Structure formats: C-alpha cells, structure tokens
Amino acid sequence: MAKLSLSLKKLKLEPYLPGINEVMKQPGVASLIAAQGERAAARCNAMAREYRGTGEEPVYESEQVTKRYVAAAIVYASNKAAGLDNLKNNTLKKGCGA
C-alpha cells in the first residue's frame, strides 16, 4: 500500500477575505456580537459603585455598530457617575474582560 504524506510546510492557504468580511457583517453574527456587548454592559453595571458626590447610579450601556469590515459592539459609560466610576475602578476594562 502506498503511504500518503502531507507536509504542512508546503501547503499554502490564503483566506478569502471578501467572504470572511461578508460573513462577519451577517445579521446572525451581528446579533451574537450585540448579545456579548449587552452581557459586558450588565457585568459593568453589576460591578459599578456610586461615586461620592454624584448622587446618581452609574449606568453602562452597549451599542451594536457595523464597522468597515465587521460588526462590533461598543460598551460605554452613559452618565457622569459611570465615567467617574470607570476612572476610579477601571470598570469597563474589568467588565469587558480586557
């Protein structure tokens, strides 16, 4: 029997970038990414603490956007209390897993 050998060193694969970009913009992928953004915002809201003197609860929100090549979710501090909380505790970094 003949033995088949395949060397990965000689195999050159090139991704079809237009196809990948098209898939990353599909509504199904965009909804998955938006759901991840909402979960990250919920984690940020759970970790948030009221900053002294603001008198309001910090609120973090997410927004789904379509960038040039892919769909993305942006999580941001939506009020001044959340901005101060993030400044002091790095809430966005911790809540988004960065």
C-alpha positions, -999 to +999 in steps of 0.1 A: +000+000+000+012+035-008+016+058+021+002+093+018+021+121+034+012+157+036+036+184+047+021+215+061+052+234+053+045+231+016+008+237+019-001+274+015-036+286+024-048+320+017-081+332+033-108+345+010-111+379+028-141+392+009-160+361+020-149+364+056-158+401+057-193+393+043-199+367+070-188+390+097-215+415+086-244+390+086-273+397+109-268+364+128-232+373+136-241+409+144-268+397+169-243+374+186-219+403+190-246+426+202-256+400+229-219+398+240-219+436+243-251+435+264-236+409+287-204+430+291-226+461+300-245+440+325-213+429+342-201+465+343-234+476+359-231+448+385-196+459+394-204+497+394-204+516+427-218+551+432-191+577+432-191+602+461-210+634+454-227+625+422-260+614+437-268+591+408-263+554+400-236+546+373-251+532+341-231+514+314-247+507+280-238+489+248-245+497+212-241+475+181-224+491+152-211+479+118-176+489+111-158+488+078-152+451+078-171+436+108-200+441+131-189+453+166-204+461+200-193+492+219-198+493+257-196+528+272-203+548+304-236+566+297-236+591+325-211+611+346-213+588+376-203+558+354-175+578+339-161+586+374-166+550+385-147+538+355-119+563+361-115+551+397-121+514+393-114+505+357-149+490+355-150+489+317-117+470+315-128+445+341-163+441+328-153+436+292-126+411+301-097+431+287 
